[in-house]
Amino acid sequence: MLALIPLVVRLVGLACALSLVCAGPGAVGGIPPELFIFKNVVPIGDKGSPAGWKVAQVAISLVEITDAGPISVACPIEVGVPEISQEEGIVTDRMAQLAAAAASDEAAQVALSIPGLFSAERCDLFRKEMRRRLQQAISGAKVTNFQRTGLPRTTFP
């Protein structure tokens, strides 16, 4: 029995690393950063040109638990961040992924905390809250509905 404890600890650690569990006590979400696949849509220019822009598209399902059962709404979001920010410097894909995942988890909690919203209202609140939080981490970041075509889209869950 004691020999199984290290194995269980390693499996839990692996699950946390894969973002499958460990959202924290009472937390909802755990949207993996890897779902935000950023692609450059405005190249980094020469001196005096724009500093580049990259975008990720994810359809995130928000599930409200009601007395009648779960109600799910899919919220398509397009997350845009600069390639280079005056405040943060170079914005790596990993930096953008981590910031977007954290912002989406926090925004989902806010959007799901208000009962009785229509689907469109819940998605609008989710995008607004995510934008506000993401802009605190990466200045100039944007969160909108899908706007561009031809980009890889992921879904959660």
C-alpha positions as CSV (number, residue, x, y, z in Angstrom):
1,M,0.0,0.0,0.0
2,L,2.8,2.5,0.9
3,A,4.4,1.7,-2.4
4,L,1.3,3.1,-4.2
5,I,1.5,6.5,-2.6
6,P,4.4,7.8,-4.7
7,L,2.7,6.5,-7.8
8,V,-0.5,8.3,-6.9
9,V,1.4,11.5,-6.2
10,R,3.1,11.3,-9.5
11,L,-0.1,10.7,-11.4
12,V,-1.8,13.7,-9.7
13,G,1.2,15.8,-10.6
14,L,1.0,14.7,-14.2
15,A,-2.7,15.4,-14.3
16,C,-2.1,18.9,-12.9
17,A,0.6,19.5,-15.5
18,L,-1.8,18.5,-18.2
19,S,-4.4,20.9,-16.8
20,L,-6.9,18.1,-16.4
21,V,-7.5,18.7,-12.7
22,C,-6.3,20.9,-9.9
23,A,-8.3,24.0,-10.6
24,G,-8.1,24.7,-6.9
25,P,-10.6,24.4,-4.0
26,G,-13.9,25.8,-5.1
27,A,-12.5,26.9,-8.5
28,V,-14.3,26.3,-11.7
29,G,-12.5,26.1,-15.0
30,G,-9.0,25.0,-15.6
31,I,-8.9,26.1,-19.2
32,P,-5.6,24.8,-20.5
33,P,-3.2,27.5,-21.9
34,E,-2.4,25.2,-24.8
35,L,-5.9,25.7,-26.2
36,F,-4.9,29.2,-27.1
37,I,-3.0,28.6,-30.4
38,F,-1.7,32.0,-31.4
39,K,-1.0,32.8,-35.1
40,N,0.6,35.9,-36.4
41,V,-1.9,38.0,-38.5
42,V,0.2,41.2,-38.8
43,P,3.9,40.7,-39.3
44,I,6.4,42.5,-37.2
45,G,7.4,45.4,-39.4
46,D,10.6,47.5,-39.9
47,K,11.3,50.6,-37.9
48,G,8.3,52.8,-37.8
49,S,5.9,50.0,-38.7
50,P,3.4,48.2,-36.5
51,A,4.9,45.8,-33.9
52,G,2.9,42.8,-35.1
53,W,-0.2,41.1,-33.9
54,K,-1.2,37.5,-33.1
55,V,-4.6,35.9,-32.6
56,A,-6.1,32.8,-31.1
57,Q,-9.6,31.6,-31.5
58,V,-11.4,29.3,-28.9
59,A,-15.0,28.4,-28.5
60,I,-15.4,28.1,-24.7
61,S,-18.5,26.4,-23.3
62,L,-19.9,28.0,-20.1
63,V,-22.1,25.7,-18.1
64,E,-24.6,27.1,-15.6
65,I,-25.9,24.6,-13.1
66,T,-29.6,25.2,-12.5
67,D,-32.4,23.4,-10.7
68,A,-33.7,22.2,-14.1
69,G,-30.2,20.9,-14.9
70,P,-27.1,22.2,-16.6
71,I,-27.4,24.9,-19.3
72,S,-24.5,25.2,-21.7
73,V,-23.6,28.1,-24.0
74,A,-20.7,28.1,-26.4
75,C,-18.9,31.5,-26.4
76,P,-16.6,32.0,-29.4
77,I,-13.7,34.3,-28.5
78,E,-10.9,35.7,-30.5
79,V,-8.0,36.8,-28.4
80,G,-5.5,39.3,-30.0
81,V,-2.2,40.4,-28.5
82,P,0.7,42.5,-29.8
83,E,3.9,40.7,-30.7
84,I,5.8,43.5,-29.0
85,S,4.4,45.7,-26.3
86,Q,5.9,48.9,-25.0
87,E,5.1,47.8,-21.5
88,E,5.9,44.1,-21.6
89,G,8.4,43.9,-24.4
90,I,8.3,40.8,-26.5
91,V,5.0,38.9,-25.9
92,T,5.8,35.3,-26.4
93,D,3.2,32.8,-27.3
94,R,3.6,31.1,-23.9
95,M,3.1,34.4,-22.1
96,A,0.0,35.1,-24.1
97,Q,-1.3,31.6,-23.5
98,L,-0.9,31.7,-19.8
99,A,-2.4,35.2,-19.5
100,A,-5.4,34.2,-21.8
101,A,-6.1,31.0,-19.8
102,A,-6.0,32.8,-16.4
103,A,-8.2,35.6,-17.8
104,S,-10.7,33.2,-19.2
105,D,-10.9,31.2,-16.0
106,E,-11.6,34.4,-14.0
107,A,-14.0,35.7,-16.5
108,A,-16.0,32.4,-16.6
109,Q,-16.4,32.6,-12.8
110,V,-17.8,36.1,-13.1
111,A,-20.1,35.2,-16.1
112,L,-21.5,32.2,-14.3
113,S,-22.0,33.9,-11.0
114,I,-25.1,35.9,-12.4
115,P,-28.1,33.6,-12.7
116,G,-30.7,34.0,-15.4
117,L,-28.7,35.7,-18.1
118,F,-29.6,34.9,-21.7
119,S,-26.9,33.1,-23.7
120,A,-25.8,36.2,-25.6
121,E,-25.7,38.3,-22.4
122,R,-23.5,35.6,-20.7
123,C,-21.1,35.5,-23.6
124,D,-20.9,39.3,-23.8
125,L,-20.2,39.5,-20.1
126,F,-17.6,36.7,-20.4
127,R,-15.8,38.5,-23.3
128,K,-15.9,41.9,-21.4
129,E,-14.5,40.4,-18.2
130,M,-11.8,38.4,-20.1
131,R,-10.8,41.6,-22.0
132,R,-10.5,43.6,-18.8
133,R,-8.4,40.9,-17.1
134,L,-6.2,40.2,-20.1
135,Q,-5.4,43.9,-20.6
136,Q,-4.1,44.0,-17.1
137,A,-1.5,41.3,-18.0
138,I,-0.8,42.4,-21.6
139,S,-1.5,46.0,-22.6
140,G,-3.4,46.4,-25.8
141,A,-4.9,42.9,-25.7
142,K,-8.3,42.4,-27.3
143,V,-11.1,39.9,-26.8
144,T,-13.9,39.8,-29.3
145,N,-16.2,37.3,-31.1
146,F,-14.6,35.5,-34.0
147,Q,-13.6,38.0,-36.6
148,R,-11.0,36.3,-38.8
149,T,-11.3,33.3,-41.0
150,G,-8.7,30.7,-41.7
151,L,-7.2,30.4,-38.2
152,P,-7.1,27.2,-36.2
153,R,-10.1,27.1,-33.8
154,T,-10.1,25.0,-30.6
155,T,-12.9,24.2,-28.2
156,F,-13.2,23.8,-24.4
157,P,-14.3,21.4,-23.2
